[in-house]
Amino acid sequence: MGSTFVSLMPMVILFLLIPHSMGDTQALINNICRQTDDFKFCRYVFSKHVNPNTNPIGLTRIALSVTLQYASSTLTFLQRSQAAEKDKNVKNLFTICEEGYQELINEFKDANSALARSDYSSAVFDVEKCDRFVNDCESVLGSTVAKLSVKNSHAGVLVKMAFVSSGLLGQ
């Protein structure tokens, strides 16, 4: 009996020291992801960056950061695709998408700055208009360039993740 107690003691201590807030974090993630168009993709993105103690501010930082990275990558894709395109009309459509993604990047940088200042209402304001840029790109060029349609879809989910998570701040 005594040796069993001694052998179980490290596990009991470890259990007591591990934070039990992952359930709260997971509930927040599920709440955010249910409001996007792709629950699985949303959960996947958060799971790559979250820890058991991530709060709404941390989730917003993750969403802002991942969206900025993804939008920058998409902008590079657009610039390369436009440079390779021969059709002048399609080149002009690429310009519309490039301008939209550049605006998205600028707004998300502003939202990041607002978050750093704990100015949550400005962060929400900066993010909430950004789905328009993704939707505009999709409507002018998404059906023409299949890879861009996938990128726009993912960008739309990321923008929604940032919007929903930033909306949880200050509540």
URZI-V566372 format. One record per residue. N is the residue number from 1. PSI is psi in whole degrees, -180 to 180 (999 if undefined). BURIAL is # if it has 24 or more other ideal C-beta (glycine too) atoms within 12 Angstrom, else .. D_CENTER is the distance of its C-alpha to the mean C-alpha in whole Angstrom. Layout:
n->N psi->PSI burial->BURIAL d_center->D_CENTER
n->N psi->PSI burial->BURIAL d_center->D_CENTER
//
This chain:
n->1 psi->-47 burial->. d_center->52
n->2 psi->-41 burial->. d_center->51
n->3 psi->-32 burial->. d_center->50
n->4 psi->-44 burial->. d_center->47
n->5 psi->-44 burial->. d_center->46
n->6 psi->-39 burial->. d_center->46
n->7 psi->-27 burial->. d_center->44
n->8 psi->-19 burial->. d_center->41
n->9 psi->-45 burial->. d_center->41
n->10 psi->-37 burial->. d_center->38
n->11 psi->-39 burial->. d_center->36
n->12 psi->-44 burial->. d_center->37
n->13 psi->-45 burial->. d_center->36
n->14 psi->-44 burial->. d_center->33
n->15 psi->-42 burial->. d_center->32
n->16 psi->-27 burial->. d_center->33
n->17 psi->-22 burial->. d_center->31
n->18 psi->128 burial->. d_center->27
n->19 psi->142 burial->. d_center->25
n->20 psi->28 burial->. d_center->25
n->21 psi->-2 burial->. d_center->22
n->22 psi->-33 burial->. d_center->19
n->23 psi->-41 burial->. d_center->20
n->24 psi->-44 burial->. d_center->19
n->25 psi->-45 burial-># d_center->16
n->26 psi->-38 burial->. d_center->16
n->27 psi->-40 burial->. d_center->17
n->28 psi->-45 burial-># d_center->14
n->29 psi->-46 burial-># d_center->11
n->30 psi->-42 burial->. d_center->14
n->31 psi->-46 burial-># d_center->14
n->32 psi->-49 burial-># d_center->10
n->33 psi->-30 burial-># d_center->10
n->34 psi->-21 burial->. d_center->14
n->35 psi->5 burial->. d_center->13
n->36 psi->174 burial-># d_center->11
n->37 psi->-8 burial-># d_center->13
n->38 psi->88 burial->. d_center->12
n->39 psi->-46 burial->. d_center->12
n->40 psi->-44 burial->. d_center->13
n->41 psi->-43 burial-># d_center->10
n->42 psi->-50 burial-># d_center->8
n->43 psi->-39 burial-># d_center->10
n->44 psi->-47 burial->. d_center->10
n->45 psi->-50 burial-># d_center->7
n->46 psi->-40 burial-># d_center->8
n->47 psi->-27 burial->. d_center->11
n->48 psi->-18 burial->. d_center->11
n->49 psi->-11 burial-># d_center->11
n->50 psi->154 burial-># d_center->12
n->51 psi->170 burial->. d_center->16
n->52 psi->-20 burial->. d_center->18
n->53 psi->13 burial->. d_center->18
n->54 psi->125 burial-># d_center->15
n->55 psi->-179 burial-># d_center->15
n->56 psi->-35 burial-># d_center->13
n->57 psi->-44 burial-># d_center->13
n->58 psi->-41 burial-># d_center->12
n->59 psi->-38 burial-># d_center->9
n->60 psi->-42 burial-># d_center->8
n->61 psi->-44 burial-># d_center->9
n->62 psi->-50 burial-># d_center->6
n->63 psi->-43 burial-># d_center->3
n->64 psi->-46 burial-># d_center->6
n->65 psi->-49 burial-># d_center->7
n->66 psi->-39 burial-># d_center->5
n->67 psi->-43 burial-># d_center->5
n->68 psi->-45 burial-># d_center->8
n->69 psi->-45 burial->. d_center->9
n->70 psi->-42 burial-># d_center->9
n->71 psi->-38 burial-># d_center->10
n->72 psi->-42 burial-># d_center->13
n->73 psi->-41 burial->. d_center->14
n->74 psi->-39 burial-># d_center->14
n->75 psi->-42 burial-># d_center->16
n->76 psi->-43 burial->. d_center->18
n->77 psi->-44 burial-># d_center->19
n->78 psi->-43 burial-># d_center->20
n->79 psi->-41 burial->. d_center->22
n->80 psi->-41 burial->. d_center->24
n->81 psi->-40 burial-># d_center->24
n->82 psi->-42 burial-># d_center->26
n->83 psi->-34 burial->. d_center->28
n->84 psi->-16 burial->. d_center->29
n->85 psi->137 burial->. d_center->30
n->86 psi->-32 burial->. d_center->33
n->87 psi->122 burial->. d_center->33
n->88 psi->-38 burial->. d_center->33
n->89 psi->-41 burial->. d_center->32
n->90 psi->-37 burial->. d_center->29
n->91 psi->-41 burial->. d_center->28
n->92 psi->-36 burial->. d_center->28
n->93 psi->-37 burial-># d_center->25
n->94 psi->-37 burial-># d_center->23
n->95 psi->-41 burial-># d_center->24
n->96 psi->-45 burial-># d_center->22
n->97 psi->-43 burial-># d_center->19
n->98 psi->-46 burial-># d_center->19
n->99 psi->-40 burial->. d_center->20
n->100 psi->-46 burial-># d_center->17
n->101 psi->-33 burial-># d_center->15
n->102 psi->-40 burial-># d_center->16
n->103 psi->-43 burial-># d_center->16
n->104 psi->-47 burial-># d_center->12
n->105 psi->-45 burial-># d_center->12
n->106 psi->-45 burial->. d_center->15
n->107 psi->-39 burial-># d_center->14
n->108 psi->-33 burial-># d_center->10
n->109 psi->-43 burial-># d_center->13
n->110 psi->-41 burial-># d_center->15
n->111 psi->-39 burial-># d_center->13
n->112 psi->-44 burial-># d_center->12
n->113 psi->-43 burial->. d_center->16
n->114 psi->-42 burial-># d_center->16
n->115 psi->-42 burial-># d_center->14
n->116 psi->-29 burial->. d_center->17
n->117 psi->2 burial->. d_center->20
n->118 psi->29 burial->. d_center->19
n->119 psi->77 burial->. d_center->19
n->120 psi->-36 burial-># d_center->16
n->121 psi->-36 burial->. d_center->18
n->122 psi->-37 burial->. d_center->17
n->123 psi->-45 burial-># d_center->14
n->124 psi->-45 burial-># d_center->13
n->125 psi->-43 burial->. d_center->16
n->126 psi->-37 burial-># d_center->14
n->127 psi->-36 burial-># d_center->11
n->128 psi->-24 burial->. d_center->13
n->129 psi->-4 burial->. d_center->15
n->130 psi->-22 burial-># d_center->12
n->131 psi->-26 burial-># d_center->12
n->132 psi->-42 burial->. d_center->16
n->133 psi->-41 burial-># d_center->15
n->134 psi->-45 burial-># d_center->13
n->135 psi->-39 burial-># d_center->16
n->136 psi->-44 burial-># d_center->19
n->137 psi->-44 burial-># d_center->18
n->138 psi->-41 burial-># d_center->18
n->139 psi->-29 burial->. d_center->21
n->140 psi->-24 burial-># d_center->23
n->141 psi->-15 burial-># d_center->22
n->142 psi->-41 burial-># d_center->20
n->143 psi->-19 burial->. d_center->23
n->144 psi->-36 burial->. d_center->25
n->145 psi->101 burial-># d_center->23
n->146 psi->-43 burial->. d_center->21
n->147 psi->-35 burial->. d_center->19
n->148 psi->-35 burial-># d_center->18
n->149 psi->-41 burial->. d_center->17
n->150 psi->-44 burial->. d_center->15
n->151 psi->-42 burial-># d_center->13
n->152 psi->-40 burial-># d_center->13
n->153 psi->-48 burial-># d_center->12
n->154 psi->-41 burial-># d_center->9
n->155 psi->-39 burial-># d_center->8
n->156 psi->-41 burial-># d_center->9
n->157 psi->-44 burial-># d_center->7
n->158 psi->-43 burial-># d_center->4
n->159 psi->-44 burial-># d_center->6
n->160 psi->-39 burial-># d_center->7
n->161 psi->-44 burial-># d_center->5
n->162 psi->-41 burial-># d_center->5
n->163 psi->-48 burial-># d_center->9
n->164 psi->-45 burial-># d_center->10
n->165 psi->-39 burial-># d_center->9
n->166 psi->-29 burial-># d_center->11
n->167 psi->-18 burial-># d_center->13
n->168 psi->-14 burial-># d_center->14
n->169 psi->142 burial-># d_center->15
n->170 psi->6 burial->. d_center->19
n->171 psi->999 burial->. d_center->20
//
